[in-house]
């Protein structure tokens, strides 16, 4: 039997659930009509060099956007708040590390084009997000390169991945060097495990980008709504893959007192949070039960007054990146 105070875990889960409902501030909102425009001006092409997940409730609010556009509703970032809360309850789940590794090694290549007449101030601006491939130079020098990122220096060249969307666009404006756009639909790529990137189609997507000719500056963020189906089929399995690796590392013979985990280890804290039946094994269903038990849909996609999707906001940074605009 494992000596973990599960009542404490459940209590913390209840606090998280309340926090997800309460978080917010107001970014001004907007309507749900995506203006169809043909932007004038110059193409400015970039490669995403960093995707930042929230690590605490404050960051979740800072990286959130007003996805649903409801008056006095504040920013929306339910999934971001949950991911930050999981990190605090199970410190071994370092989801940001997996995401960084994928960006650094080219497992995730996100490209963006911002077309505008001026990057300081312009109306009728378009922002596209593409999935990229074939980076030049290669991200890593060789198999012994532990830093990589050779393609993220501002001079990299890229192709657009075959059979991926090229028409997903956010329409907006630039004021004082800040692009504000949406709603629209784009596909974000993230990684939450060593298994690689997952595609997250964002509905009602919005972006706030501190844009210059050389890249995206501090405070840049992208967000949108993720369907429950994508949470269940993509996000939860990715979290489970990370959990399994942590338990295997810290609890080599998972049985008996504390599941034979090393005292104070990440594996012990992960089991305490997610192992619902105390059998020293975390299943996909247990992750799903825990996550969905504290993750409340907060976005109504079909207008029936019933929330059916979950909001996510992440930070982004970018450098110049060359590619042929479709």
N, C-alpha and C positions, 0 to 999 in steps of 0.2 A: 504494500500500500504506500502511495506517495504522500509525503508530508507537505502538502500544499494547501493553503487556506483558500478553498474554492469560493467560499462565501465572500471573501475579500475581492476576488476576481469578478464575481457577479455584481457586487456593489459598484466596483469601478466601471464595469460595463454599463450599469444604469446611469452613472454620471456622464459617461461618454454619450449615451443616447440623448440625454437631456441637453448636453452641450451641442450636439449636432442640430437640434431644433432651434437653439437659441442663438447660434453664432451669426454675426452679420454686422453690417454698416451699410451705407448707401452710396453707390457710385453713380446715381443719376438715372440708371435704367435706360430703356429704349423700347421701341416697338418690335414686333415679330415679323415685319415685312422686310425681306432682303431686297434692297433696291437693285434692279438689273441695270448695270452701267457698262459702258465701254471706256475704261479709264484712258485719259490722255497722258502724255508725258513719257518719261524714261523708265525702262526696266532697271530695277536695282536688285541684284541677286545675292542671296546669302545662304550660308549653311549653319544650321543650329549647332552650337558648340557646347551647350549645357541645357539640360532639362532638370529643373529643381522641384522635388516633392516637398511639401510642408513637413517640418519636423516637430511642430508644436501648434497649439490652437491659434496663437498669434500669427504665425506664418500662414496658416490655412486661411485666415481672414484676409491677410495682406495679398495673397495670391488668388483670392476669389474674385469673381466678376458677377455682375448682375445678369445672370443667364436668362431668367424668366421675365425680366423687365417689369416686375410688379412694383407699384409705387410703395415706398416706405418698407420694402421687403428686405433690403440689404443685399450684401454679396452672397453668392451661393458657392459652397465648396464642401459638400457633404462627404464625398469620397476622400478628398484631401484631408479633412479633419479626422476621418477614420484611420487613414494610413499613419498620420501623426500620432494618434492615440495608441495604435498597435505598437508603434516603436517605443512609446513610453512604458507600455505594459509588458512588452517582450523585447527588451533591448537588442537581443540577438538578431532580430529581423531588420537588418540594415538594407532596406529596399533601395535606398539611394545609391549604395555601392554597386549593386547589380546594374542599375540604370547608367551610372557613370561609365562602367566598364564597356557597356554596349556602345555608348556614344564615342568613347575614346578609341575603340578598336574597329569602328565602322560597322558594327552590327546594327546600329541605328544611324541612318543618314536622312535627316529631314532638311529639305531645301525650301526656300521661300523667295518669292518675288514680290516686291512692293513697287507698283507702277504709279508714279505721281509726277506732276509738273514741277514740284519742289518738295524737298524733304524737310523743309522748315514749316511751310504752311501751304496747304492745298486742299481743294474740294475734289470730290469724285475720284478718290484713290481706291485702288484695288490691291488686295493682298491674297496671294495664292500660297498653298503649302503642298509640296510634292514629296514623294518618297524617292530617295536618290540611291545610286549605286556607282560602281566603277570609279572610285576616287583616285585621283592622281595629284600628289604622290600617294602611295599606299599608306594606310594609317600607322602601321608598325614596320620598323626596319627589318625585323626578323622575329623568330619565335621567342627570343630572349629579351625582346623589348618590353619592359614593364610599364612604360609611360605612353607610348604610341602618340596619337593626336597629330601626326605629321600632316594630315590633310586639313587640319583646323588652324591654319596660321594666317588665313586671309588671301592665300594665293592658290588654294586647291581648285581643281576642276572636277566636274561630276557629270554623270548621266542621270536621266530619270528612269526609274525602275519600270520595266515593261509591265503592261497590264495593271497599272495603278492609276488612280484618278488624276486627271490633269485639269479639270474644270472647276474644282472646289475653290470658291473665292469668297472673301469677306470684303464688302464694300464699306468705305468709311471716309474719314477726313484726317488731315494732319494739322494740328495746331501746336505752335511752339515746339516743334520737333517730336510730337507724340502722335502716333497713329492710333485712332480709335475706330474699330470696325466690327461689323456683324449686326444682326445674327446671320449665320450661314451654316454650311456643313463642311467640315474638314476632317481628315483622319490624322490623329496623333499617334505616334509610336512611343511606347514606354517599355521598360523591362522591370520586372519585379523578382526575377530569379535568374539563375545561370542558364535556364533553358532558352533564353533569347528574347527577341522583341515580340511584343504583341501589338496588334493594330486596334486602336480604339476610335471608332467613328464617333465624332462629336456632333450632336444635333444642337441647334440654337447656338452655335459656336460664336465666341466673341474674342477680340484681342485688343490689348493695349500695349503698344510697342514704342519704346524710346528709340527712334530710328535715326541713323546717320548713314553717310555713304560707306562707312567702314563696318557697320554692324548694328546689333541691338544692344542698348545700354541697360543700366540698372533699372529695375522696376518693370521690365517687360514681362508680359504674361499672356497666356492663352487658356481659354476655358470653354466648357460646353457641357452638354448633358449626355450621359451614357445610359443606354437601355439596360434594364434588369437582365435581359438575356446575355448581353456582353459582360456584365458583372459576373454572372454565373459561369459562363463558358470560357472567359479569358482571364479576368482579374483573380478570381478565387483559385483556379488551378495554378496560376503563377505563384501566388502566396504559398500554396501547399507545397510546391516544389522546393521553395526556399526552406520551409519548415522541416521537411523531411531531411534535408542536408544538415541542418543544425542539430537535430535530434541524433542523427547517425554519428555526428562528430563528438557530441558531448555526452551521449548516453550509449556507449558501445554495446552494452548488454542490457537492453531495456526491460528490467524486471525487478521485483523486490522493492525495498524502501527507496523512495525517490527515483524509481526506475533506473537505478544505478548511474544516475547523472552526477557529474562532478558538482560539488557543492558550489552554489552561487553561479552556476553556468547559465548560458543563454538557453541551452536545451531544456534545463529544468524550468525556467520561466516560460518558455514556449509551451511546454506540456501543461503547465499550470493554467495557461490561458486558453488553450485550444483542445486539450484531450478531455472530451466530455465524459467518457466512461471510465477514465482512469486505468486504461489497459496499456499505457506507455507507448501508444501508437496514435498518431494524428492522421485521420483520413480526410479526403476531400470533403466528404459530407460534414465532418465536424468543423472544418474551416468555414464551410458554407453556412452552417447553423449559427456559428458564432458571429460571423460577419453580417449576415442578413438579420440577425437578432438585434443588432445595434445600428444598422445602416438603414435609414428611413428615406424612401424616395422623396425628392423635394421639387421635382420639375414635372409639369404636365405637358406632354408632347402633343397630344391629340385634341386638346381643348375640351375634354369632357369633365373638367373640374376635379379629376382624380390624378394625383401624382403617379407617374409611371416610369420615371427615369431619375438618375442620380447625377448631381453636378460634380464637376472636377475643375480645379484651376491649378496650373503649374507655372513656375517661372521659366523663362527662356532667355538664353543669350545666343548671339550669333556673330560670325565673322563674314566678311565678303567671301563669296564662293561663286565660281564661274560655271554656268551651264546654259544650254540652249533653251530658251523659253518656248514652250509649246505654242 
